[in-house]
């Protein structure tokens, strides 16, 4: 199934297709342990179609989440600044303590 065909379906249909393909893949795997499979290329077809369906469902979920997310004003009033007055004075090298390794 091509991506254009997948995008033409609604999410409910895609979830049903995904369940059907998962079931078919399991049955092929189970049958493959007992006997020779007539169409072994079907394994890769199913895997790729499942990946395409999941990709389209994920795109739709992200676009719905982006549409539902609140929009931040572009004026700069939403800028977060630190209000702490204490500055960091830590050095990048650790200091040796006076009792360890220093001659007396």
C-alpha positions in Angstrom: 0.0 0.0 0.0 1.4 3.4 -1.0 1.6 6.4 1.3 -0.9 8.3 -0.8 -3.4 5.5 -0.4 -2.8 5.5 3.4 -3.2 9.3 3.7 -6.5 9.0 1.8 -8.0 6.9 4.7 -9.2 8.2 8.0 -7.5 7.3 11.3 -10.1 4.7 12.3 -9.6 2.8 9.1 -5.9 2.9 9.4 -6.0 1.5 13.0 -8.2 -1.4 11.7 -5.7 -2.0 8.8 -2.9 -1.9 11.3 -4.6 -4.6 13.5 -5.3 -6.8 10.4 -1.7 -6.5 9.2 -0.3 -7.3 12.6 -2.5 -10.4 12.8 -1.5 -11.5 9.3 2.2 -11.0 10.2 1.8 -13.2 13.3 0.0 -15.9 11.3 2.8 -15.9 8.7 5.4 -16.1 11.4 3.6 -19.0 13.0 3.1 -20.8 9.8 6.7 -20.2 8.8 7.9 -22.3 11.7 5.9 -25.4 10.6 6.0 -25.3 6.8 7.4 -23.4 3.8 5.7 -20.1 3.0 4.3 -19.6 -0.5 5.0 -15.8 -0.5 8.0 -15.0 1.7 8.2 -11.4 0.3 4.9 -10.7 2.1 6.9 -10.4 5.4 8.7 -7.3 4.2 5.6 -5.9 2.5 3.7 -6.1 5.8 6.5 -4.6 7.8 6.8 -1.6 5.4 3.1 -1.0 5.3 2.8 -1.1 9.1 5.7 1.4 9.2 3.9 3.7 6.7 0.6 3.5 8.6 2.4 4.3 11.9 4.2 7.2 10.3 0.9 8.7 9.0 -0.8 8.2 12.3 2.1 9.9 14.1 2.0 12.8 11.7 -1.7 13.3 12.3 -1.2 13.1 16.1 1.6 15.7 16.0 -0.4 18.0 13.8 -3.4 17.7 16.1 -1.2 18.4 19.1 0.3 21.4 17.5 -3.1 22.8 16.6 -4.3 22.3 20.2 -1.1 23.9 21.7 -1.4 27.5 22.9 0.3 30.0 20.7 3.0 32.2 22.4 3.0 35.9 21.5 5.9 36.9 19.3 6.2 40.3 21.0 8.8 39.2 23.5 6.6 39.6 26.5 6.6 35.9 27.0 10.4 35.8 27.5 11.6 34.1 30.6 14.4 35.7 32.5 16.4 34.7 35.6 15.5 36.8 38.6 18.2 35.4 40.8 20.8 38.0 41.9 23.4 35.5 43.1 26.0 34.8 40.4 27.9 31.6 40.0 31.5 31.8 41.1 32.5 28.1 40.8 35.7 27.4 38.9 36.0 24.6 36.4 39.0 23.0 38.2 38.6 21.5 41.7 40.7 23.0 44.5 42.9 20.7 46.6 42.1 20.6 50.3 44.9 21.8 52.5 45.4 18.5 54.3 45.6 16.2 51.4 48.8 15.7 49.4 50.5 19.0 50.5 53.9 19.0 52.3 53.9 20.3 55.8 
